[in-house]
Amino acid sequence: MNAPCRMVVALLALVPAGPLAGQAPRPRLDSIAAAVLAREHVVGAAVLVRRGADVLLQRGYGFADLGLEAPVGSETVFHVVGPMLPFTGVAVLQLVEQRKLSLDDDVARYIPEFPMQGHRVTIRQLLNHTSGIVDYHYLGDPIDATSRQPKALDEVMALYAGKQWVNEPGTRWDWSISGFQLLVTIVERLSGQSFGEYARQHIFEPAGLRSTTYCDDFSLVHNLSHAYRRFESGFVPANENDMAYNADLRFCSTVGDLDRLWAALRAGRLIRAETFQQMQTAEGAAIHMSAQDSLAHYGLALTINHEDAHVRIGQHGSLFGYSGSLYAFPGDDLTIVVLSNTEGQNAYAVTRALARAVLGLSPLPVVAPGAESHLADAAVTPEERSSLNGTYVLKLDRLNPGLHDSYAQYRRTYRVFDENGRLMIQTLGEGPERLLKQDDGSFGVRSAPRSRFTFEKAQGKAVKLLMDSQGFGVPLSGARVGDGDPVTFHLQRP
């Protein structure tokens, strides 16, 4: 671990934990937040906990910029992933209140060019993720290979238009941000404004926000933290481009602004109270959000779940090297906002730990981290490098219960090639890295040290690549489709 990374861990573990107004002396919320952030290997985060009129905790942890060792403050700006999605729902419901559309309208009425393949999908089904439309960010190559490439709205739609439906509309809940891209298109067409301008005029300004902006390649966002992902035992920049995704994923904000935004929603300044109540009501297939969690439901752009007997509503997520979580406990007058600049669901983990402490619930069990994986680097002969050369298209061998249905269409393209005497592997849209031969004959990479690559051969030549991927929890495998040269590799681009 390099020196800046050691400083991050030390800072997170040793944040002063003074008494906070309105809070019992034990457990101290700042100590709990710091401990979870250290355990989750987070570079920097901001946390806000409010109960009623009292702010129990509002502070920053770690670094907004690791290279400059610039600390996070309570007003540090983060790219927001997760907590903004309910406000896409708010934008749609504002138009419903204005009678510009109905929740049961056919989406084809507003986006006739989208190929419905004989299905009828309603606005309601887009909002509660029961449309059956495949989620483009689980497809693999279409988005992963282009995650640094800015896109217009119709280019985002093209990532999933024409793909196989995952379910009949209205029959099953399955997360799909594709539906939110369609909702953004509808808001723009009915309002005559860009989604960023609509959100500023009809959501952010009425809520009195101070630091929330539409952030894209044409914006300079002041006080914006840099994004990071884990690499080996340290961190590297996360380089996804927010303009490669939905327009409603292109917002930057602070924990304070998100707290004000939620307060405005609760107070009826954005939509009527009865409309907000409708957001919190699950119906139809959205009542059964998870086979693993019978208490999890989905309303209109809003997750409904529990901490023991305490109902919580909100949203969390992670993309672009950022993590976000905003959850409110209506029966307890409690709101928790967490934003971080490190990829993974770490903001959600902090939220749950803090909520349980405030509510007097027992802490969640801590999952011990897996042992560090030490990679060997055995010699690879020129003959072996030549035998493994190829372009391979991998898919999931099976879809386990923990994965969304969209993953059944997941495809990811790899090439294995010899670069001046080094055996390399490259994923479409990513930089190449060395394949390191292990003592058992498998191969590893430093970016995912617990994953293992193996090859099936026929007549001395690799014909199939298998990847035991820790990230998916199930193996990926795929046939060799050609040589590992750049032309063959890039011909696979979707």
C-alpha positions as CSV (number, residue, x, y, z in Angstrom):
1,M,0.0,0.0,0.0
2,N,1.4,3.4,-0.9
3,A,1.7,6.3,1.5
4,P,-1.4,8.2,0.5
5,C,-3.5,5.0,0.8
6,R,-2.1,4.3,4.3
7,M,-3.1,7.9,5.3
8,V,-6.6,7.3,4.1
9,V,-7.1,4.2,6.2
10,A,-5.5,5.9,9.2
11,L,-7.6,9.0,8.9
12,L,-10.8,7.0,8.6
13,A,-9.9,4.9,11.6
14,L,-8.9,7.7,13.9
15,V,-11.5,10.5,13.2
16,P,-12.2,12.3,16.5
17,A,-15.4,11.2,18.1
18,G,-16.7,14.0,20.2
19,P,-20.2,14.1,21.7
20,L,-23.0,15.2,19.4
21,A,-26.1,17.2,20.3
22,G,-29.3,15.2,20.6
23,Q,-27.4,11.8,20.6
24,A,-26.7,9.3,23.4
25,P,-23.0,9.2,24.2
26,R,-22.8,5.6,23.0
27,P,-22.5,4.6,20.2
28,R,-20.9,7.7,18.8
29,L,-22.1,8.1,15.3
30,D,-18.9,9.5,13.9
31,S,-16.9,6.6,15.2
32,I,-19.4,4.2,13.6
33,A,-19.2,6.0,10.2
34,A,-15.4,6.1,10.3
35,A,-15.2,2.4,11.2
36,V,-17.5,1.3,8.3
37,L,-15.7,3.6,5.8
38,A,-12.3,2.2,6.8
39,R,-13.6,-1.4,6.5
40,E,-15.1,-0.6,3.1
41,H,-11.8,1.0,1.9
42,V,-13.3,4.4,1.1
43,V,-11.1,7.3,0.0
44,G,-13.5,10.0,1.1
45,A,-17.1,10.5,2.2
46,A,-19.6,13.0,3.6
47,V,-22.3,12.0,6.1
48,L,-25.4,13.7,7.4
49,V,-27.8,12.3,10.0
50,R,-30.9,14.2,10.9
51,R,-33.6,13.4,13.4
52,G,-36.4,15.9,13.4
53,A,-34.9,19.3,13.6
54,D,-31.6,18.1,15.1
55,V,-28.6,17.3,13.0
56,L,-26.9,14.5,14.9
57,L,-23.9,14.2,12.5
58,Q,-22.7,16.2,9.5
59,R,-19.0,15.9,8.6
60,G,-16.5,14.7,6.0
61,Y,-14.1,11.8,6.2
62,G,-11.0,11.1,4.3
63,F,-9.9,12.8,1.1
64,A,-11.8,14.5,-1.7
65,D,-8.5,14.4,-3.7
66,L,-6.1,11.7,-2.8
67,G,-3.2,13.0,-4.8
68,L,-3.4,16.5,-3.2
69,E,-4.5,15.0,0.2
70,A,-7.4,17.5,0.2
71,P,-9.8,16.5,2.9
72,V,-13.6,16.0,2.5
73,G,-15.7,18.7,4.2
74,S,-19.4,18.6,4.9
75,E,-20.0,20.7,1.8
76,T,-17.8,18.7,-0.6
77,V,-19.6,18.0,-3.9
78,F,-20.0,14.4,-5.1
79,H,-21.4,12.9,-8.2
80,V,-24.7,11.5,-7.0
81,V,-25.6,7.9,-8.0
82,G,-28.8,6.5,-6.5
83,P,-30.4,9.2,-4.4
84,M,-31.3,11.3,-7.5
85,L,-33.5,8.5,-9.1
86,P,-36.5,9.2,-6.9
87,F,-36.4,12.8,-8.2
88,T,-36.7,11.6,-11.8
89,G,-39.9,10.1,-10.5
90,V,-40.8,13.5,-8.9
91,A,-40.3,15.2,-12.4
92,V,-42.7,12.7,-14.0
93,L,-45.3,13.0,-11.2
94,Q,-45.2,16.8,-11.5
95,L,-46.3,16.3,-15.1
96,V,-49.0,13.9,-13.9
97,E,-50.3,16.5,-11.5
98,Q,-50.4,19.0,-14.4
99,R,-52.4,16.4,-16.4
100,K,-49.8,16.4,-19.2
101,L,-49.7,12.6,-18.9
102,S,-51.2,9.7,-17.0
103,L,-49.4,6.9,-15.1
104,D,-51.3,4.4,-17.3
105,D,-50.4,6.0,-20.6
106,D,-48.7,3.8,-23.2
107,V,-45.0,4.7,-23.5
108,A,-45.4,4.3,-27.3
109,R,-47.6,7.4,-27.3
110,Y,-44.6,9.6,-26.3
111,I,-41.7,7.6,-27.8
112,P,-43.2,6.0,-30.9
113,E,-39.7,5.2,-32.3
114,F,-38.8,2.8,-29.5
115,P,-39.3,-0.8,-30.6
116,M,-41.9,-2.3,-28.2
117,Q,-41.8,-5.7,-30.0
118,G,-45.5,-6.2,-29.5
119,H,-45.5,-5.2,-25.8
120,R,-47.5,-2.5,-24.1
121,V,-45.6,-0.6,-21.4
122,T,-47.0,2.1,-19.2
123,I,-45.4,5.1,-17.4
124,R,-46.2,3.4,-14.1
125,Q,-44.3,0.3,-15.1
126,L,-41.2,2.3,-16.0
127,L,-41.4,4.0,-12.6
128,N,-41.7,0.8,-10.6
129,H,-39.3,-1.4,-12.7
130,T,-41.9,-3.8,-13.9
131,S,-41.7,-2.9,-17.6
132,G,-39.7,-6.0,-18.6
133,I,-37.3,-3.9,-20.6
134,V,-33.7,-5.1,-20.3
135,D,-31.3,-2.9,-18.2
136,Y,-28.6,-1.7,-20.5
137,H,-26.0,-1.4,-17.8
138,Y,-26.1,-5.1,-17.1
139,L,-25.5,-6.1,-20.8
140,G,-21.8,-5.9,-20.7
141,D,-20.2,-4.7,-23.9
142,P,-22.8,-2.2,-25.0
143,I,-22.2,0.1,-22.0
144,D,-19.0,-1.3,-20.4
145,A,-17.0,-1.0,-23.6
146,T,-18.2,2.6,-24.1
147,S,-18.4,3.9,-20.5
148,R,-15.9,6.6,-21.3
149,Q,-17.7,7.7,-24.4
150,P,-20.3,10.5,-24.1
151,K,-23.7,9.8,-25.7
152,A,-26.8,11.7,-26.7
153,L,-30.1,10.5,-25.4
154,D,-30.9,8.5,-28.5
155,E,-27.4,6.8,-28.3
156,V,-28.2,5.7,-24.8
157,M,-31.5,4.3,-26.0
158,A,-29.7,2.5,-28.8
159,L,-27.8,0.5,-26.2
160,Y,-30.9,-1.6,-25.3
161,A,-33.5,-0.9,-28.1
162,G,-34.3,-4.1,-29.8
163,K,-32.8,-6.3,-27.1
164,Q,-34.8,-9.3,-25.8
165,W,-37.5,-8.5,-23.2
166,V,-36.6,-10.0,-19.8
167,N,-40.2,-10.4,-18.7
168,E,-43.7,-9.6,-19.9
169,P,-44.6,-6.1,-18.7
170,G,-46.2,-6.0,-15.3
171,T,-45.5,-9.6,-14.4
172,R,-42.2,-9.3,-12.5
173,W,-40.1,-6.7,-10.7
174,D,-36.6,-6.3,-12.1
175,W,-34.3,-3.2,-11.9
176,S,-33.9,-1.4,-15.1
177,I,-32.4,2.1,-15.5
178,S,-33.3,1.8,-19.2
179,G,-36.8,2.7,-18.1
180,F,-35.5,5.9,-16.5
181,Q,-33.8,6.9,-19.7
182,L,-37.2,6.6,-21.4
183,L,-38.8,8.7,-18.6
184,V,-36.2,11.4,-19.1
185,T,-37.0,11.5,-22.8
186,I,-40.7,11.9,-22.0
187,V,-40.1,14.7,-19.5
188,E,-38.0,16.6,-22.1
189,R,-40.6,16.1,-24.8
190,L,-43.5,17.2,-22.7
191,S,-41.7,20.1,-21.0
192,G,-39.8,21.4,-23.9
193,Q,-36.7,21.6,-21.7
194,S,-33.5,19.6,-21.3
195,F,-33.8,17.4,-18.3
196,G,-31.0,19.3,-16.5
197,E,-32.9,22.6,-17.0
198,Y,-36.2,21.1,-16.0
199,A,-34.7,19.7,-12.8
200,R,-33.1,23.1,-11.9
201,Q,-36.2,25.1,-12.5
202,H,-38.9,22.7,-11.1
203,I,-37.0,20.7,-8.4
204,F,-33.8,22.3,-7.3
205,E,-34.8,25.9,-7.1
206,P,-38.1,25.3,-5.3
207,A,-36.1,23.2,-2.8
208,G,-33.6,26.0,-2.1
209,L,-30.6,24.0,-3.1
210,R,-27.2,25.8,-3.2
211,S,-24.6,23.4,-4.6
212,T,-26.5,21.0,-6.9
213,T,-25.7,21.2,-10.6
214,Y,-26.0,19.3,-13.8
215,C,-22.5,18.0,-14.3
216,D,-21.3,17.0,-17.8
217,D,-18.4,17.5,-20.1
218,F,-19.3,21.1,-20.5
219,S,-19.5,22.0,-16.8
220,L,-16.9,23.0,-14.2
221,V,-18.2,21.9,-10.9
222,H,-16.5,23.7,-8.0
223,N,-15.5,21.6,-4.9
224,L,-16.1,18.3,-6.8
225,S,-14.3,15.3,-5.3
226,H,-12.4,13.0,-7.5
227,A,-13.6,9.4,-8.1
228,Y,-11.6,6.3,-7.2
229,R,-11.7,2.5,-7.4
230,R,-9.7,-0.1,-5.6
231,F,-6.6,-1.5,-7.4
232,E,-4.5,-4.1,-5.6
233,S,-4.1,-2.7,-2.1
234,G,-4.5,0.9,-3.1
235,F,-6.6,3.2,-5.3
236,V,-6.7,4.5,-8.8
237,P,-8.9,7.0,-10.6
238,A,-12.3,5.8,-11.8
239,N,-12.7,7.1,-15.4
240,E,-16.2,6.4,-16.4
241,N,-18.0,9.3,-18.1
242,D,-21.4,10.3,-16.7
243,M,-22.5,11.4,-20.2
244,A,-22.3,7.7,-21.2
245,Y,-25.4,7.1,-19.2
246,N,-28.9,8.5,-18.6
247,A,-29.3,12.3,-18.3
248,D,-30.7,11.9,-14.8
249,L,-27.5,10.3,-13.7
250,R,-25.5,13.5,-14.5
251,F,-26.0,15.5,-11.2
252,C,-23.6,16.6,-8.6
253,S,-24.6,17.6,-5.1
254,T,-23.7,17.7,-1.3
255,V,-25.2,15.8,1.6
256,G,-26.7,19.1,2.8
257,D,-28.4,19.8,-0.4
258,L,-29.8,16.3,-0.6
259,D,-31.1,16.7,3.0
260,R,-32.9,20.0,1.8
261,L,-34.2,18.3,-1.3
262,W,-35.8,15.5,0.8
263,A,-37.2,18.0,3.2
264,A,-38.8,19.9,0.3
265,L,-40.4,16.7,-1.0
266,R,-41.8,15.8,2.5
267,A,-43.1,19.4,2.9
268,G,-45.1,19.2,-0.3
269,R,-43.1,21.9,-2.1
270,L,-42.4,19.6,-5.1
271,I,-45.4,17.4,-5.4
272,R,-48.7,17.1,-3.4
273,A,-48.7,15.0,-0.2
274,E,-51.0,12.4,-1.7
275,T,-48.7,12.1,-4.7
276,F,-45.7,11.6,-2.4
277,Q,-47.8,8.9,-0.6
278,Q,-48.4,7.2,-3.9
279,M,-44.6,7.1,-4.5
280,Q,-44.3,5.1,-1.2
281,T,-47.0,2.6,-2.2
282,A,-46.0,-0.7,-3.9
283,E,-48.5,-2.5,-6.1
284,G,-48.7,-5.4,-8.4
285,A,-45.4,-7.2,-9.2
286,A,-43.4,-4.4,-7.4
287,I,-44.7,-5.8,-4.1
288,H,-42.4,-8.8,-4.6
289,M,-39.1,-6.9,-5.2
290,S,-36.8,-9.7,-3.9
291,A,-37.1,-13.4,-3.4
292,Q,-34.4,-13.1,-0.7
293,D,-36.1,-10.3,1.2
294,S,-39.8,-10.4,1.7
295,L,-39.8,-7.0,3.3
296,A,-38.4,-5.3,0.2
297,H,-41.0,-3.5,-2.0
298,Y,-40.8,-0.8,-4.7
299,G,-43.1,2.1,-5.1
300,L,-42.8,4.8,-7.8
301,A,-39.1,5.5,-8.2
302,L,-38.6,4.7,-4.5
303,T,-37.4,1.6,-2.6
304,I,-39.4,0.6,0.5
305,N,-37.7,-1.6,3.0
306,H,-37.1,-2.0,6.7
307,E,-34.5,-2.1,9.4
308,D,-36.1,-4.7,11.6
309,A,-39.6,-3.2,12.2
310,H,-38.6,0.4,11.1
311,V,-39.8,1.3,7.6
312,R,-37.2,3.1,5.4
313,I,-37.7,4.7,2.0
314,G,-35.1,6.0,-0.4
315,Q,-32.5,4.8,-2.9
316,H,-28.8,3.9,-3.1
317,G,-26.4,3.1,-5.9
318,S,-22.9,3.2,-7.3
319,L,-21.4,4.2,-10.6
320,F,-18.5,6.3,-12.0
321,G,-16.4,5.6,-8.9
322,Y,-19.0,7.2,-6.6
323,S,-21.4,5.8,-4.1
324,G,-24.6,7.3,-2.7
325,S,-27.4,6.6,-0.3
326,L,-30.4,8.6,0.9
327,Y,-32.9,6.8,3.2
328,A,-35.6,8.2,5.4
329,F,-37.4,6.5,8.2
330,P,-40.9,8.2,8.2
331,G,-42.1,6.7,11.4
332,D,-38.9,7.8,13.2
333,D,-38.4,11.2,11.6
334,L,-34.9,10.1,10.7
335,T,-33.0,10.9,7.5
336,I,-29.5,9.7,6.6
337,V,-27.5,10.9,3.6
338,V,-24.1,9.4,2.6
339,L,-22.0,10.3,-0.4
340,S,-18.6,8.8,-1.2
341,N,-16.0,9.1,-4.0
342,T,-15.2,5.3,-4.0
343,E,-17.0,2.7,-6.1
344,G,-19.1,0.0,-4.4
345,Q,-22.2,0.1,-2.2
346,N,-20.2,1.6,0.7
347,A,-22.6,4.5,1.2
348,Y,-25.4,2.1,1.8
349,A,-23.4,0.2,4.3
350,V,-22.7,3.4,6.3
351,T,-26.4,4.3,6.1
352,R,-27.5,1.0,7.6
353,A,-24.9,1.0,10.4
354,L,-25.8,4.6,11.4
355,A,-29.6,4.0,11.2
356,R,-29.4,0.9,13.4
357,A,-27.3,2.8,16.0
358,V,-29.8,5.8,16.1
359,L,-32.8,3.4,16.3
360,G,-31.2,1.3,19.1
361,L,-31.0,-1.8,17.0
362,S,-28.3,-4.4,17.2
363,P,-25.4,-3.9,14.7
364,L,-25.4,-5.9,11.5
365,P,-22.8,-8.8,11.5
366,V,-19.5,-7.8,10.0
367,V,-18.4,-9.9,7.1
368,A,-14.7,-10.5,7.5
369,P,-12.7,-9.5,4.4
370,G,-11.2,-12.3,2.4
371,A,-7.5,-13.0,2.6
372,E,-5.3,-11.0,0.4
373,S,-4.5,-12.8,-2.8
374,H,-0.8,-12.9,-3.6
375,L,-0.3,-13.5,-7.3
376,A,2.6,-15.5,-8.7
377,D,4.3,-14.5,-11.9
378,A,5.7,-17.7,-13.5
379,A,7.4,-17.6,-16.8
380,V,5.3,-18.0,-20.0
381,T,7.0,-19.4,-23.0
382,P,6.6,-17.9,-26.5
383,E,4.8,-21.1,-27.6
384,E,2.3,-20.8,-24.8
385,R,1.7,-17.1,-25.5
386,S,1.0,-18.0,-29.1
387,S,-1.4,-20.8,-28.1
388,L,-3.5,-18.6,-26.0
389,N,-3.7,-15.7,-28.5
390,G,-7.3,-14.9,-29.4
391,T,-10.5,-12.8,-29.0
392,Y,-13.1,-14.4,-26.7
393,V,-16.7,-13.4,-26.0
394,L,-17.7,-14.4,-22.5
395,K,-21.1,-14.8,-20.9
396,L,-22.5,-16.0,-17.6
397,D,-22.6,-19.7,-17.3
398,R,-25.8,-19.4,-15.2
399,L,-28.0,-16.8,-13.7
400,N,-28.1,-17.1,-9.9
401,P,-30.9,-15.7,-7.7
402,G,-28.7,-12.7,-6.7
403,L,-28.5,-11.3,-10.2
404,H,-31.0,-9.3,-12.1
405,D,-32.7,-11.0,-15.1
406,S,-30.9,-8.6,-17.5
407,Y,-27.6,-10.4,-16.8
408,A,-28.9,-13.3,-18.9
409,Q,-27.9,-11.2,-21.9
410,Y,-24.5,-10.2,-20.5
411,R,-21.7,-10.4,-23.0
412,R,-18.1,-9.2,-22.5
413,T,-15.3,-9.3,-25.1
414,Y,-11.7,-10.0,-24.1
415,R,-8.5,-10.5,-26.2
416,V,-5.4,-12.3,-25.2
417,F,-2.2,-11.4,-27.1
418,D,1.5,-11.1,-27.0
419,E,2.9,-7.6,-26.5
420,N,6.6,-7.7,-27.0
421,G,7.1,-10.8,-24.9
422,R,4.4,-10.1,-22.4
423,L,1.2,-12.1,-22.2
424,M,-1.6,-9.5,-22.1
425,I,-5.4,-9.4,-21.6
426,Q,-7.6,-6.6,-22.6
427,T,-11.3,-6.0,-22.1
428,L,-13.2,-4.1,-24.8
429,G,-13.1,-0.4,-23.9
430,E,-10.4,-0.9,-21.2
431,G,-6.7,-0.7,-21.0
432,P,-4.6,-3.9,-21.3
433,E,-2.8,-5.6,-18.4
434,R,-0.5,-8.5,-17.9
435,L,-1.8,-12.0,-17.4
436,L,0.2,-13.5,-14.6
437,K,0.7,-17.3,-14.6
438,Q,0.0,-19.0,-11.3
439,D,1.5,-22.2,-9.9
440,D,-1.6,-24.2,-10.7
441,G,-1.5,-23.2,-14.4
442,S,-4.3,-20.6,-14.2
443,F,-3.8,-16.9,-14.7
444,G,-4.5,-13.8,-12.7
445,V,-4.5,-10.0,-13.1
446,R,-3.6,-7.3,-10.6
447,S,-6.9,-5.4,-11.1
448,A,-8.9,-8.4,-9.8
449,P,-6.4,-10.5,-7.8
450,R,-9.0,-13.1,-6.7
451,S,-10.3,-13.8,-10.2
452,R,-8.7,-16.6,-12.2
453,F,-8.5,-17.2,-16.0
454,T,-8.2,-20.7,-17.5
455,F,-8.2,-21.9,-21.0
456,E,-9.6,-25.0,-22.8
457,K,-7.4,-26.2,-25.6
458,A,-7.9,-28.4,-28.7
459,Q,-4.9,-29.5,-30.8
460,G,-2.6,-27.2,-28.7
461,K,-4.7,-24.1,-29.3
462,A,-7.0,-22.3,-26.9
463,V,-10.6,-22.6,-28.0
464,K,-12.4,-21.3,-24.8
465,L,-11.7,-18.9,-22.0
466,L,-13.1,-19.4,-18.5
467,M,-13.1,-16.7,-15.9
468,D,-13.9,-17.4,-12.3
469,S,-15.1,-13.9,-11.5
470,Q,-15.4,-12.8,-7.9
471,G,-17.5,-9.8,-8.9
472,F,-20.3,-11.9,-10.3
473,G,-20.0,-14.9,-7.9
474,V,-20.6,-17.2,-11.0
475,P,-18.2,-18.2,-13.7
476,L,-18.0,-16.5,-17.1
477,S,-16.9,-18.4,-20.2
478,G,-16.9,-18.1,-23.9
479,A,-15.5,-19.4,-27.1
480,R,-12.6,-18.0,-29.1
481,V,-14.1,-16.1,-32.0
482,G,-10.9,-15.1,-33.8
483,D,-7.3,-13.9,-33.4
484,G,-6.3,-11.5,-30.8
485,D,-5.3,-8.7,-33.2
486,P,-6.9,-5.3,-32.9
487,V,-9.1,-5.6,-36.0
488,T,-10.7,-8.8,-34.9
489,F,-11.1,-7.5,-31.3
490,H,-12.8,-4.3,-32.3
491,L,-15.1,-6.0,-34.8
492,Q,-16.9,-7.3,-31.7
493,R,-17.9,-3.8,-30.7
494,P,-21.7,-3.7,-30.4
